[in-house]
């Protein structure tokens, strides 16, 4: 028996049905979208009807639809969650992305379950537990190295491994960030992250005074916890070889133009990775994507890019002076004359472009281009704070690029057909059609044809059979065996329509959803575990899950029982000391004190450096 070729899945985000359909058109193999409630982006909920509409379109291409129910669940919400899952299953959803272990205790339809990044699968033991509990797909922390991804895949061979490849990097291990809940009353585990990490902080010592002598001579007040964005577009093949099977783009709050551009970027990259693999992998869905633009991730929102910890511990991981999108560099200011900027640039700028620059105080300033004339640009009337000569300019809005992305025809996705048309012994005409999804159908005319045409017919038949209009199909090849048989155009068009309807029916019958894996987690599997607020136990069914498998439930989720005293609100692999060149194990720390704090109006954070495990832990007092 031939070995099954592993499928690789590009998983794209969608804030709504429009965005989901755009992701499908631009090359996604799967999309993830919020349901009516209980998704970890509270501002991105969708109705069951809208999700059903996405499912119908997605399944035509073999694209799967995953719905996020990845918040922790309160006791009074359990019945509503059950009803929601039943409705999603009836709508044809392929899987749920979940965090709360209560989902494993509810009496649900056999819908496939994926372990959200909020389950915090940061150890091989946790990955193995989630796999044994019945999760068919497990998303790993963004912090993992290539070796850790490989170990996780080997630990859980029965589950597919999902990894983030693009978008925002959380500074804390996901699912174990309690800063929003403790400091602002808005919990990431409830879909209401207030982005504490994106604030500006002053770096101080134990005496509360700013750290004065940073090696780069920059200010002590910066966005010290705001990481740059992830970009693994050049690393898809190494990730696949390490065992990753699903490549996830972050961004369920991103606009449709962003999703189009980034999905297209990674669809192209995944095609190249598969081509370079020599046949070791294939795409998880079907269809050819034809775009009207060249995808470029640098043109969509980002805070700068990093491969995070994939190949080791990097420096330069924070967007220290702004959490906003500065844009791609386009040149420098040569002079300012009569309200116009003369630039040193090789980039073509357009009317309506958005440009930015950093002033002397490291503040990001933006302005709009009213008119562009080669290397001379005229800012919009009323623009203040123009850049000085020598200043680097960035473009964070390319008006021409955004116009193309805003069009509904920015991409088209089609299923290829191979058609044979032949004459049957009884005079009827048969159309044999195979498509790239593996369907093969034959349709025939009801009446015979026997007249010989006076002129060649092949070109006419090829033209009619290639006119597939607004269907999802395209003609890849035609084997015309009718010779000079005369067949009226109307009859051929009817036969074509009959064939496409038969293909649609055949695929609907063949498409199958995966069902949930059975749990093999034993009664003593979690013996020795004593839960704390880091385990996010928020309801009686989650408590039942842990107890049933041998754990002791000691503390509940922070959203249910607020911990007191000094509370650890984040655990990070990012290390601020490494960022500033003051590693306690390696660097000359100079005047930088051992104990450091971050201070902002929202509170004072104590930084604890766990050098043995190469982690930074962040505490606040309650």
Buried (B, 14 or more C-beta within 10 A) or exposed (E): EEEEEBBBBBBBBBBBBBBBBBBBBBBBBBBBBBBBBBBBBBEBBBBBEBBBBBBEBBBBBBBBBBBBBBBBBBBEBBEBBBEBBBBBBEBBBBBBBBBBBBBBBBEBEEBBBBBBBBBBBBBBEBBBBBBBBBBBBBBBBBBBBBEBBBBBBEBBEEBBBBBBBBBBBBBBBBBBBBBBBBBBEBBBBBBBBBBBBBBBBBBBBEEEEEBEEBEEEEBBBBBBBBBBBBBBBEBBBBBBBBBBBBBBBBBBEBBBBBBBBBBBBBBBBBBBBBEEBEEEBEBBBBBEBEBEBEBBBBBBBBBBBBBBBBEEBBEEBBBBBBBBBBBBEBBBBBEBEEEBBBBBBEBEBBBBBBBBBBEEEEEBBBBBBBBBEEBBBBBEEEBEEBBEEEBBBBBBBBBBBBBBBEEEEBBBBBBBBBBBBBBEEEEBBBBBBBBBBEBEBEBBBEEEBEEEEEEEBEEBBBEBBBEBEEBBBBBBEBEBEBEEBEBEEEBBEBBBEBBBEBBBEBBEEEBEBBEBBEBEBEEEBBEEBEBBBBBBBBBEBBBBBBBBBBBEBEBBBBBBEBBEEEBBBBBBBBBBBBBBBBBEEEBEBEEBBEEBBBBBEBBBBBBBBEEEEBBBBBBBEB
